[in-house]
Amino acid sequence: MNLRDFAFCLLTTMLFAFGEVFAQSKPLPVPFPFPEMQAPVFRKETFDIRKYGAKEGGVTLNSDAIRKAIVACNAAGGGSVMVPKGIWLTGAIHLKSNVNLHLVEGAELRFSQKFDDYLPVVLIQRGGFFCYNYSPFVYAKDCENIAVTGKGTLNGQGQVWWPWKDKQPGMTQLFQMGKSGVPIEQRVFGTEKAGVRPPFIQFLECKNILMEDITIVDGPSWNVHPVFSENIIIRKIKIRAHGPNNDGIDPDGCKNVLIEDCGIDVGDDNICLKSGRDEEAWKIGRPCENIVVRRCSTKAGHGGLVIGSEMSAGVKNVLVEDCHFAGTDRGLRFKSRVGRGGIVENVWARNITMKNIKGEAIVFDLTYDSEPIEKNMNYGSGSASLANAPVFRNFHIENIQCDGAKRAISLRGLPGKYLHDITFDNIRINSENGVFASYSQFIKFRKMEIKHQKGDAFQLENCSSIQY
């Protein structure tokens, strides 16, 4: 075991010990209507991939054997497709309803580094827009009662895909197609020249999903990306991936999602809530709603719990509690930009500890990746304007403790009522800089203990109705 793997194992061991402490106390009520989440139940019959021709050792490609096992399991009314101990090389895996892909302890599905093993193209969502592209490594569309479980490992071997980050003309083309309304059927990629990386795991238009215990390593881009799916439980999984855009868990336009007891160590946002991008998302209108995240721990990455920036159909009813973020660029990160539209509202974050945050412990940024608003208030016909600016409102952030950050809190709004009604209560942060707020309204700071090294504790610009 190398030093990196040892450190990750130590992290996850500490995570679950940390989670057990919280589990001993009765959880507080969820502050919005949230269903009693029930994991899907499967028939006890097991379909061993070896019986369908799979060969262990990491040399023989087992895509067809795994496909046959999944088809047989589905045809029999469901059950578990079992991956035994050992290394099993495979290409894309497409799940079917009532199938639990179960990896026993010591099993590793090692995904092929040959791009053609993820063809033919399938419908996916990538970066907020739909297109036809290389298949996600684990993919399900229009399925019900599906799961990926067990103490085994999904090893994406995504290193061969990561260089595409620096040369991906297809992504620019996809964004242009999405914004201009090119029919999805005409957005076809799936070539090295286009360079559009697929997600590692994507559930599209599915219901009743369980991911439990599994370890996920080195996906090609976003790792766990459920899209337009409902009733999702993601529990006790571990993710380690430090390539570009290696987000951990990204529910996208999903409803009724429970994420708990997970350990995430990635190169981008750790847990990020999304709902599509710009005009296409406005038309489809599928918000991300009813999301509970609890007892999760993150290491590294761009943010611990993040909303945005692709959130154009809206995000609402979110609770994140009893989590620990260490070494991330930011702790709680809420981001968007002019032109994205959408409303993010009714968000609760409570009982969060943080340590060694590289940037802001808490940040709201409505100028993410956009031109300075003061210099260009009128973007002209066909481009962004404040008429389709995002709105972030009704946030409740309480019982936050952070030991080490460059800045305690940053609020960067827009001219007008776009960032408002935010309450901070019982906040203790040791940081280099204090609180900065611009273009923010109706902000309440209660029981604040900001130990900062530089400047003023509170720096306010173009704000109104601020209590502190």
C-alpha positions, 0 to 999 in steps of 0.5 A, a space after each residue: 500500500 503506498 502512502 497516498 492509499 494509507 492516508 486515504 484509509 486513515 481518513 475514512 477510518 477517522 470519518 466513520 469514527 466521526 460519524 459514529 459520534 453523531 449517530 449516537 445522538 438523535 438527529 434533529 428534525 429535517 426543516 422541510 417535508 422529507 420522506 422516510 427514505 427506504 432502500 430498494 429491496 432485491 430478490 435473494 437470487 445471485 448471478 455470479 459473473 463467472 457463470 456468464 464467462 467472466 475471467 479474473 486477472 485484469 487482462 480479459 475484457 468482461 463487458 459482455 459477461 457482465 452484460 449477460 449477467 445483468 440481463 439474466 438478473 433482470 429477466 428473472 425479476 431481479 436480484 444481485 449480480 455478484 462480482 467476486 474477489 479479484 480484478 475484473 477488467 470491463 468496459 461500460 456497464 449498463 444496469 437494468 431495473 431490479 438489479 443490484 451490482 454487488 462487489 464483494 470485499 476484495 473485488 475490483 472492477 477495473 475499467 478499460 483505458 480503451 476509449 472504444 470500450 465505451 461506445 456506442 454513444 448514449 444519451 448523457 448529461 455533461 456540464 449541464 447540457 444533454 448530448 450523445 457521448 461515450 457511455 458513463 462507466 456505470 450507466 442506467 437510464 429509465 430504471 427503477 430499483 437499482 443499486 451498486 453495493 458491497 465493499 469492493 472497488 470501482 477503479 475508473 483508471 481515469 488518468 488516460 482521460 484527464 489530459 482531455 481537459 486541456 483540449 476539449 473542443 467538444 465541450 465548447 461546442 456543446 455549450 454553444 449548442 445548448 445555449 442556441 437550442 440545437 436539438 439534442 439528437 444533433 449533439 453527437 460526440 464520442 470521439 477523441 477529437 471532440 474530447 468530451 469526457 463521460 461521467 464515471 457513474 450516471 443514473 438518468 431518469 431513474 427511481 429508487 437508487 442505492 449506493 452503499 459501502 463501495 469505494 470509487 477511484 479515479 473517474 474520468 470526470 464527475 464521479 457520481 452524477 445522478 440526473 433527473 432521478 428520485 429517491 436516492 440513498 448514497 451511504 458509506 461510500 468512499 471516493 478518491 479522485 484527483 483529476 480535473 473536474 473530478 467532482 465527488 457526488 453531484 445530484 443534478 435535478 434530482 428529488 429526495 436524496 439522502 447522502 450520509 456517512 461518506 468520505 470524499 477526497 477529490 480534485 474538484 467539488 466534493 458534494 455539489 448540487 446542480 439542476 442544469 445550465 442556462 436556457 435548456 434547464 429553464 425549459 426543462 424545469 427540473 429543480 434539485 430539491 429535498 436533499 439531506 447531507 449528513 455525517 460526511 467528511 471531505 479532504 481536499 477539493 474545491 468545496 465541501 458542500 457546494 451548490 452551483 454553478 449549473 443550477 438554472 432550474 433551481 435548488 430548494 430544500 437542502 439540509 447539510 449537517 454534522 459534517 467535517 471539511 478539512 483541507 478543502 479550498 472552501 467549506 460551504 460554497 454557493 456559486 452562480 453567475 449572471 445569465 444562469 437564472 434560477 433560484 436557490 432557496 431554503 437551505 440549512 447548514 448546521 453543526 459543521 466543523 472545518 479545518 485548514 480551509 485554503 480560501 473562504 470558510 463560507 462563500 456566496 458568489 454570484 459573480 462566479 466566472 463572469 465579467 465584473 457587473 459594475 463595468 458592464 451592466 448591459 451585456 447586449 442582445 442575446 447575452 447575459 443581463 441582470 434580467 436572468 441573474 440567479 437569486 439566492 435567498 433564505 439560507 440558515 447557517 448555524 453552529 459552524 466552527 472553523 480552525 483556519 481559513 484565508 477568509 471567514 465569510 464572503 458574500 459577493 452578490 449583484 446589484 439588486 435583490 439577488 442575494 438576501 435573507 441569510 442568517 448566520 448564527 453561532 459562528 466561530 472561525 479563526 481566519 486570516 481575514 474577516 467577513 466581506 459582503 457586497 451587494 447583499 441585503 437582509 443579512 443577520 449575523 448572530 453570536 459571531 466569533 471571528 478571530 481574524 489577523 488582518 483588516 476589519 472584522 466586517 467589511 461591507 460594500 453596497 449592502 443594506 439591512 445588515 445586522 451584526 
